[in-house]
Amino acid sequence: MQVGLFYDYRLNLDKYPAFQQYFRDHEPPTLIVWGQNDEIFGPDGARAYLGDLPDAELHLLDTGHFALEEELAFIAERIRDFLGCHTS
């Protein structure tokens, strides 16, 4: 299953313009929590979202690709705070 997901990821690139347009048109509340030392998806990937979602909440953590494994409590707190501000 994981191999299939990796293989299918290449098809996402063609969809990026539609995703980006959706973000610009609808500006959904967005929380971005990212490992600044991620060697697979570097921090510029996180910052790129701010071009379409300037009000997004961005946290670059001193972690690698597995940020949840390294900073679970911190990330869980950010999610709770974010949902507390953006849900009714």
Order of alpha helices (4+ residues) and beta strands (2+ residues): alpha-alpha-beta-alpha-beta-alpha
